[in-house]
Amino acid sequence: MNALLIRVVCGVLFAAMTLGAIVHPPENLNQGLGMLFPAAMLLNYAIKGPRRALAPKKPAPAPAPAPAVSDPGSSQV
């Protein structure tokens, strides 16, 4: 899904939650605080957008080759 579309949807949901809290205020402080967390998450996502790395990921280095055995008659334990 397009990141811009997700940001717009989160912004609209935040606006709807804010207007709902203004029109029908919560009955007590706990309900108001309970509404702040999801509203803050929606607003944060709407402003910052999806998190992505600033630097591209580097491929993992190739594993080191196993050391060659110099004496074929000896066994390593």
Wavefront OBJ file of the C-alpha trace (Angstrom):
o trace
v 0.000 0.000 0.000
v 1.260 3.436 -0.787
v 2.906 5.198 2.180
v 1.172 8.488 1.350
v -2.236 6.825 1.431
v -1.491 5.263 4.824
v -0.385 8.650 6.180
v -3.578 10.300 4.932
v -5.737 7.582 6.482
v -3.913 7.930 9.821
v -4.373 11.693 9.709
v -8.097 11.339 9.035
v -8.469 8.804 11.860
v -6.617 11.155 14.224
v -8.886 14.039 13.231
v -11.984 11.892 13.755
v -10.763 10.773 17.182
v -9.974 14.360 18.184
v -13.330 15.686 17.025
v -15.074 12.820 18.790
v -13.299 13.701 22.031
v -14.344 17.348 21.651
v -17.986 16.603 20.832
v -18.370 13.835 23.448
v -15.757 14.469 26.156
v -14.673 11.447 28.212
v -16.421 10.920 31.537
v -13.269 10.658 33.633
v -9.528 11.208 33.401
v -8.712 7.540 32.794
v -10.838 7.432 29.662
v -9.174 10.592 28.396
v -5.709 9.194 29.016
v -6.737 5.942 27.354
v -7.673 7.883 24.234
v -4.368 9.765 24.131
v -2.164 6.747 23.383
v -3.810 5.570 20.148
v -4.322 9.177 19.044
v -0.627 9.933 19.614
v 0.371 6.815 17.648
v -1.860 7.813 14.716
v -0.535 11.371 14.732
v 3.078 10.177 14.909
v 2.576 7.831 11.969
v 0.728 10.501 9.973
v 3.590 12.983 10.469
v 6.650 10.738 10.184
v 5.319 8.016 7.916
v 6.528 4.442 7.833
v 9.976 3.846 9.286
v 12.631 2.974 6.778
v 16.374 2.725 6.944
v 18.276 5.866 5.977
v 21.204 3.901 4.598
v 20.690 0.917 2.302
v 21.377 -2.457 3.853
v 24.723 -4.000 2.968
v 24.847 -7.635 1.921
v 26.255 -10.049 4.479
v 29.947 -10.846 4.006
v 30.822 -14.225 2.557
v 31.797 -16.827 5.137
v 35.525 -17.341 5.582
v 36.903 -20.429 3.871
v 37.779 -23.365 6.111
v 41.498 -23.697 6.843
v 43.226 -26.347 4.766
v 44.703 -29.334 6.568
v 48.464 -29.454 5.982
v 49.031 -33.111 7.018
v 46.455 -35.492 5.555
v 47.418 -38.285 7.982
v 46.620 -36.365 11.173
v 43.090 -36.076 12.483
v 41.765 -32.984 14.250
v 39.349 -33.432 17.135
l 1 2 3 4 5 6 7 8 9 10 11 12 13 14 15 16 17 18 19 20 21 22 23 24 25 26 27 28 29 30 31 32 33 34 35 36 37 38 39 40 41 42 43 44 45 46 47 48 49 50 51 52 53 54 55 56 57 58 59 60 61 62 63 64 65 66 67 68 69 70 71 72 73 74 75 76 77
